[in-house]
Amino acid sequence: MVELESIASADAVKGDRYADTVPTYKNSDTPPLSSWKPV
């Protein structure tokens, strides 16, 4: 899980692919992966 969070962290992502008007993970309210519960 820690490895996935490090890949998806804002610091690890280089550059933007979409305009500011397109909703992406960067402006979402998704909680960190470590807080997710298995189903």
PQR file of N, CA, C, O and H, with PARSE charges and radii, in Angstrom:
ATOM      1  N   MET A   1       0.833  -1.191   0.000 -0.4000 1.5000
ATOM      2  CA  MET A   1       0.000   0.000   0.000 -0.0000 2.0000
ATOM      3  C   MET A   1       0.878   1.254   0.000  0.5500 1.7000
ATOM      4  O   MET A   1       0.574   2.228  -0.689 -0.5500 1.4000
ATOM      5  N   VAL A   2       1.941   1.228   0.755 -0.4000 1.5000
ATOM      6  CA  VAL A   2       2.840   2.385   0.815 -0.0000 2.0000
ATOM      7  C   VAL A   2       3.441   2.664  -0.560  0.5500 1.7000
ATOM      8  O   VAL A   2       3.598   3.818  -0.960 -0.5500 1.4000
ATOM      9  H   VAL A   2       2.188   0.437   1.315  0.4000 1.0000
ATOM     10  N   GLU A   3       3.774   1.596  -1.274 -0.4000 1.5000
ATOM     11  CA  GLU A   3       4.347   1.781  -2.610 -0.0000 2.0000
ATOM     12  C   GLU A   3       3.342   2.454  -3.548  0.5500 1.7000
ATOM     13  O   GLU A   3       3.714   3.334  -4.324 -0.5500 1.4000
ATOM     14  H   GLU A   3       3.646   0.659  -0.950  0.4000 1.0000
ATOM     15  N   LEU A   4       2.078   2.046  -3.482 -0.4000 1.5000
ATOM     16  CA  LEU A   4       1.051   2.672  -4.321 -0.0000 2.0000
ATOM     17  C   LEU A   4       0.878   4.142  -3.982  0.5500 1.7000
ATOM     18  O   LEU A   4       0.738   4.975  -4.877 -0.5500 1.4000
ATOM     19  H   LEU A   4       1.776   1.331  -2.851  0.4000 1.0000
ATOM     20  N   GLU A   5       0.887   4.465  -2.691 -0.4000 1.5000
ATOM     21  CA  GLU A   5       0.742   5.868  -2.288 -0.0000 2.0000
ATOM     22  C   GLU A   5       1.917   6.705  -2.774  0.5500 1.7000
ATOM     23  O   GLU A   5       1.734   7.858  -3.164 -0.5500 1.4000
ATOM     24  H   GLU A   5       1.000   3.787  -1.964  0.4000 1.0000
ATOM     25  N   SER A   6       3.123   6.139  -2.755 -0.4000 1.5000
ATOM     26  CA  SER A   6       4.285   6.908  -3.203 -0.0000 2.0000
ATOM     27  C   SER A   6       4.223   7.171  -4.706  0.5500 1.7000
ATOM     28  O   SER A   6       4.663   8.223  -5.171 -0.5500 1.4000
ATOM     29  H   SER A   6       3.272   5.202  -2.439  0.4000 1.0000
ATOM     30  N   ILE A   7       3.682   6.228  -5.459 -0.4000 1.5000
ATOM     31  CA  ILE A   7       3.549   6.417  -6.908 -0.0000 2.0000
ATOM     32  C   ILE A   7       2.512   7.488  -7.211  0.5500 1.7000
ATOM     33  O   ILE A   7       2.693   8.288  -8.129 -0.5500 1.4000
ATOM     34  H   ILE A   7       3.324   5.374  -5.081  0.4000 1.0000
ATOM     35  N   ALA A   8       1.437   7.507  -6.449 -0.4000 1.5000
ATOM     36  CA  ALA A   8       0.331   8.427  -6.721 -0.0000 2.0000
ATOM     37  C   ALA A   8       0.465   9.769  -6.016  0.5500 1.7000
ATOM     38  O   ALA A   8      -0.401  10.630  -6.172 -0.5500 1.4000
ATOM     39  H   ALA A   8       1.290   6.858  -5.703  0.4000 1.0000
ATOM     40  N   SER A   9       1.520   9.965  -5.253 -0.4000 1.5000
ATOM     41  CA  SER A   9       1.660  11.230  -4.532 -0.0000 2.0000
ATOM     42  C   SER A   9       1.832  12.389  -5.511  0.5500 1.7000
ATOM     43  O   SER A   9       2.353  12.215  -6.613 -0.5500 1.4000
ATOM     44  H   SER A   9       2.224   9.265  -5.126  0.4000 1.0000
ATOM     45  N   ALA A  10       1.397  13.548  -5.101 -0.4000 1.5000
ATOM     46  CA  ALA A  10       1.452  14.723  -5.976 -0.0000 2.0000
ATOM     47  C   ALA A  10       2.885  15.059  -6.378  0.5500 1.7000
ATOM     48  O   ALA A  10       3.113  15.568  -7.476 -0.5500 1.4000
ATOM     49  H   ALA A  10       0.974  13.689  -4.206  0.4000 1.0000
ATOM     50  N   ASP A  11       3.857  14.780  -5.505 -0.4000 1.5000
ATOM     51  CA  ASP A  11       5.251  15.088  -5.812 -0.0000 2.0000
ATOM     52  C   ASP A  11       5.824  14.169  -6.888  0.5500 1.7000
ATOM     53  O   ASP A  11       6.754  14.548  -7.600 -0.5500 1.4000
ATOM     54  H   ASP A  11       3.672  14.366  -4.614  0.4000 1.0000
ATOM     55  N   ALA A  12       5.267  12.951  -7.010 -0.4000 1.5000
ATOM     56  CA  ALA A  12       5.797  11.983  -7.964 -0.0000 2.0000
ATOM     57  C   ALA A  12       5.278  12.209  -9.375  0.5500 1.7000
ATOM     58  O   ALA A  12       5.860  11.707 -10.336 -0.5500 1.4000
ATOM     59  H   ALA A  12       4.511  12.643  -6.432  0.4000 1.0000
ATOM     60  N   VAL A  13       4.198  12.950  -9.508 -0.4000 1.5000
ATOM     61  CA  VAL A  13       3.585  13.177 -10.820 -0.0000 2.0000
ATOM     62  C   VAL A  13       4.223  14.403 -11.462  0.5500 1.7000
ATOM     63  O   VAL A  13       4.250  15.483 -10.872 -0.5500 1.4000
ATOM     64  H   VAL A  13       3.725  13.358  -8.727  0.4000 1.0000
ATOM     65  N   LYS A  14       4.730  14.226 -12.663 -0.4000 1.5000
ATOM     66  CA  LYS A  14       5.407  15.317 -13.366 -0.0000 2.0000
ATOM     67  C   LYS A  14       4.524  15.854 -14.487  0.5500 1.7000
ATOM     68  O   LYS A  14       4.188  15.127 -15.421 -0.5500 1.4000
ATOM     69  H   LYS A  14       4.708  13.349 -13.142  0.4000 1.0000
ATOM     70  N   GLY A  15       4.154  17.115 -14.392 -0.4000 1.5000
ATOM     71  CA  GLY A  15       3.378  17.747 -15.451 -0.0000 2.0000
ATOM     72  C   GLY A  15       1.899  17.413 -15.393  0.5500 1.7000
ATOM     73  O   GLY A  15       1.492  16.451 -14.742 -0.5500 1.4000
ATOM     74  H   GLY A  15       4.428  17.705 -13.632  0.4000 1.0000
ATOM     75  N   ASP A  16       1.106  18.208 -16.071 -0.4000 1.5000
ATOM     76  CA  ASP A  16      -0.331  18.003 -16.148 -0.0000 2.0000
ATOM     77  C   ASP A  16      -0.705  17.616 -17.568  0.5500 1.7000
ATOM     78  O   ASP A  16      -0.105  18.091 -18.532 -0.5500 1.4000
ATOM     79  H   ASP A  16       1.436  18.990 -16.600  0.4000 1.0000
ATOM     80  N   ARG A  17      -1.695  16.756 -17.685 -0.4000 1.5000
ATOM     81  CA  ARG A  17      -2.142  16.328 -19.009 -0.0000 2.0000
ATOM     82  C   ARG A  17      -3.460  16.971 -19.397  0.5500 1.7000
ATOM     83  O   ARG A  17      -3.869  16.891 -20.555 -0.5500 1.4000
ATOM     84  H   ARG A  17      -2.182  16.370 -16.902  0.4000 1.0000
ATOM     85  N   TYR A  18      -4.127  17.604 -18.453 -0.4000 1.5000
ATOM     86  CA  TYR A  18      -5.448  18.153 -18.714 -0.0000 2.0000
ATOM     87  C   TYR A  18      -5.486  19.626 -18.331  0.5500 1.7000
ATOM     88  O   TYR A  18      -4.687  20.097 -17.521 -0.5500 1.4000
ATOM     89  H   TYR A  18      -3.795  17.670 -17.512  0.4000 1.0000
ATOM     90  N   ALA A  19      -6.420  20.332 -18.923 -0.4000 1.5000
ATOM     91  CA  ALA A  19      -6.622  21.740 -18.565 -0.0000 2.0000
ATOM     92  C   ALA A  19      -7.164  21.822 -17.140  0.5500 1.7000
ATOM     93  O   ALA A  19      -7.672  20.836 -16.606 -0.5500 1.4000
ATOM     94  H   ALA A  19      -7.069  19.949 -19.581  0.4000 1.0000
ATOM     95  N   ASP A  20      -7.055  22.987 -16.532 -0.4000 1.5000
ATOM     96  CA  ASP A  20      -7.519  23.169 -15.153 -0.0000 2.0000
ATOM     97  C   ASP A  20      -9.017  22.935 -14.994  0.5500 1.7000
ATOM     98  O   ASP A  20      -9.483  22.674 -13.885 -0.5500 1.4000
ATOM     99  H   ASP A  20      -6.642  23.788 -16.965  0.4000 1.0000
ATOM    100  N   THR A  21      -9.771  23.023 -16.070 -0.4000 1.5000
ATOM    101  CA  THR A  21     -11.227  22.864 -15.980 -0.0000 2.0000
ATOM    102  C   THR A  21     -11.665  21.401 -15.963  0.5500 1.7000
ATOM    103  O   THR A  21     -12.823  21.112 -15.661 -0.5500 1.4000
ATOM    104  H   THR A  21      -9.393  23.235 -16.971  0.4000 1.0000
ATOM    105  N   VAL A  22     -10.762  20.476 -16.281 -0.4000 1.5000
ATOM    106  CA  VAL A  22     -11.100  19.051 -16.298 -0.0000 2.0000
ATOM    107  C   VAL A  22     -10.827  18.470 -14.914  0.5500 1.7000
ATOM    108  O   VAL A  22      -9.704  18.567 -14.419 -0.5500 1.4000
ATOM    109  H   VAL A  22      -9.822  20.711 -16.526  0.4000 1.0000
ATOM    110  N   PRO A  23     -11.845  17.862 -14.275 -0.5600 1.5000
ATOM    111  CA  PRO A  23     -11.619  17.290 -12.945  0.2800 2.0000
ATOM    112  C   PRO A  23     -10.681  16.079 -13.008  0.5500 1.7000
ATOM    113  O   PRO A  23     -10.861  15.190 -13.840 -0.5500 1.4000
ATOM    114  N   THR A  24      -9.700  16.055 -12.140 -0.4000 1.5000
ATOM    115  CA  THR A  24      -8.758  14.936 -12.058 -0.0000 2.0000
ATOM    116  C   THR A  24      -8.564  14.564 -10.597  0.5500 1.7000
ATOM    117  O   THR A  24      -9.166  15.170  -9.711 -0.5500 1.4000
ATOM    118  H   THR A  24      -9.554  16.777 -11.465  0.4000 1.0000
ATOM    119  N   TYR A  25      -7.711  13.553 -10.341 -0.4000 1.5000
ATOM    120  CA  TYR A  25      -7.450  13.125  -8.966 -0.0000 2.0000
ATOM    121  C   TYR A  25      -6.839  14.247  -8.130  0.5500 1.7000
ATOM    122  O   TYR A  25      -6.998  14.261  -6.909 -0.5500 1.4000
ATOM    123  H   TYR A  25      -7.221  13.060 -11.060  0.4000 1.0000
ATOM    124  N   LYS A  26      -6.145  15.182  -8.768 -0.4000 1.5000
ATOM    125  CA  LYS A  26      -5.480  16.239  -8.004 -0.0000 2.0000
ATOM    126  C   LYS A  26      -6.463  17.162  -7.296  0.5500 1.7000
ATOM    127  O   LYS A  26      -6.142  17.720  -6.246 -0.5500 1.4000
ATOM    128  H   LYS A  26      -6.016  15.170  -9.760  0.4000 1.0000
ATOM    129  N   ASN A  27      -7.657  17.329  -7.861 -0.4000 1.5000
ATOM    130  CA  ASN A  27      -8.627  18.209  -7.216 -0.0000 2.0000
ATOM    131  C   ASN A  27      -9.843  17.430  -6.722  0.5500 1.7000
ATOM    132  O   ASN A  27     -10.930  17.993  -6.588 -0.5500 1.4000
ATOM    133  H   ASN A  27      -7.918  16.876  -8.713  0.4000 1.0000
ATOM    134  N   SER A  28      -9.663  16.137  -6.452 -0.4000 1.5000
ATOM    135  CA  SER A  28     -10.760  15.323  -5.919 -0.0000 2.0000
ATOM    136  C   SER A  28     -10.647  15.247  -4.398  0.5500 1.7000
ATOM    137  O   SER A  28      -9.629  15.626  -3.819 -0.5500 1.4000
ATOM    138  H   SER A  28      -8.781  15.680  -6.561  0.4000 1.0000
ATOM    139  N   ASP A  29     -11.692  14.760  -3.773 -0.4000 1.5000
ATOM    140  CA  ASP A  29     -11.705  14.612  -2.318 -0.0000 2.0000
ATOM    141  C   ASP A  29     -11.483  13.163  -1.897  0.5500 1.7000
ATOM    142  O   ASP A  29     -11.942  12.752  -0.830 -0.5500 1.4000
ATOM    143  H   ASP A  29     -12.519  14.452  -4.243  0.4000 1.0000
ATOM    144  N   THR A  30     -10.791  12.393  -2.715 -0.4000 1.5000
ATOM    145  CA  THR A  30     -10.540  10.991  -2.407 -0.0000 2.0000
ATOM    146  C   THR A  30      -9.562  10.887  -1.240  0.5500 1.7000
ATOM    147  O   THR A  30      -8.515  11.534  -1.259 -0.5500 1.4000
ATOM    148  H   THR A  30     -10.419  12.726  -3.581  0.4000 1.0000
ATOM    149  N   PRO A  31      -9.888  10.080  -0.219 -0.5600 1.5000
ATOM    150  CA  PRO A  31      -8.981   9.920   0.914  0.2800 2.0000
ATOM    151  C   PRO A  31      -7.748   9.106   0.518  0.5500 1.7000
ATOM    152  O   PRO A  31      -7.769   8.421  -0.505 -0.5500 1.4000
ATOM    153  N   PRO A  32      -6.687   9.169   1.302 -0.5600 1.5000
ATOM    154  CA  PRO A  32      -5.480   8.404   0.987  0.2800 2.0000
ATOM    155  C   PRO A  32      -5.765   6.898   0.979  0.5500 1.7000
ATOM    156  O   PRO A  32      -6.664   6.431   1.678 -0.5500 1.4000
ATOM    157  N   LEU A  33      -5.002   6.146   0.190 -0.4000 1.5000
ATOM    158  CA  LEU A  33      -5.213   4.702   0.092 -0.0000 2.0000
ATOM    159  C   LEU A  33      -5.116   4.001   1.438  0.5500 1.7000
ATOM    160  O   LEU A  33      -5.818   3.016   1.670 -0.5500 1.4000
ATOM    161  H   LEU A  33      -4.272   6.525  -0.378  0.4000 1.0000
ATOM    162  N   SER A  34      -4.265   4.485   2.323 -0.4000 1.5000
ATOM    163  CA  SER A  34      -4.083   3.826   3.620 -0.0000 2.0000
ATOM    164  C   SER A  34      -5.350   3.844   4.465  0.5500 1.7000
ATOM    165  O   SER A  34      -5.478   3.040   5.389 -0.5500 1.4000
ATOM    166  H   SER A  34      -3.695   5.284   2.134  0.4000 1.0000
ATOM    167  N   SER A  35      -6.291   4.741   4.173 -0.4000 1.5000
ATOM    168  CA  SER A  35      -7.529   4.797   4.949 -0.0000 2.0000
ATOM    169  C   SER A  35      -8.623   3.904   4.363  0.5500 1.7000
ATOM    170  O   SER A  35      -9.682   3.755   4.973 -0.5500 1.4000
ATOM    171  H   SER A  35      -6.187   5.394   3.423  0.4000 1.0000
ATOM    172  N   TRP A  36      -8.387   3.309   3.195 -0.4000 1.5000
ATOM    173  CA  TRP A  36      -9.390   2.449   2.568 -0.0000 2.0000
ATOM    174  C   TRP A  36      -9.486   1.126   3.312  0.5500 1.7000
ATOM    175  O   TRP A  36      -8.485   0.624   3.824 -0.5500 1.4000
ATOM    176  H   TRP A  36      -7.526   3.429   2.700  0.4000 1.0000
ATOM    177  N   LYS A  37     -10.681   0.563   3.372 -0.4000 1.5000
ATOM    178  CA  LYS A  37     -10.923  -0.725   4.024 -0.0000 2.0000
ATOM    179  C   LYS A  37     -11.133  -1.796   2.949  0.5500 1.7000
ATOM    180  O   LYS A  37     -11.786  -1.535   1.939 -0.5500 1.4000
ATOM    181  H   LYS A  37     -11.494   0.971   2.956  0.4000 1.0000
ATOM    182  N   PRO A  38     -10.581  -3.005   3.160 -0.5600 1.5000
ATOM    183  CA  PRO A  38     -10.835  -4.083   2.186  0.2800 2.0000
ATOM    184  C   PRO A  38     -12.307  -4.481   2.198  0.5500 1.7000
ATOM    185  O   PRO A  38     -12.970  -4.406   3.232 -0.5500 1.4000
ATOM    186  N   VAL A  39     -12.800  -4.896   1.065 -0.4000 1.5000
ATOM    187  CA  VAL A  39     -14.223  -5.254   0.964 -0.0000 2.0000
ATOM    188  C   VAL A  39     -14.394  -6.742   1.112  0.5500 1.7000
ATOM    189  O   VAL A  39     -15.517  -7.243   1.057 -0.5500 1.4000
ATOM    190  H   VAL A  39     -12.261  -4.958   0.225  0.4000 1.0000
TER
END
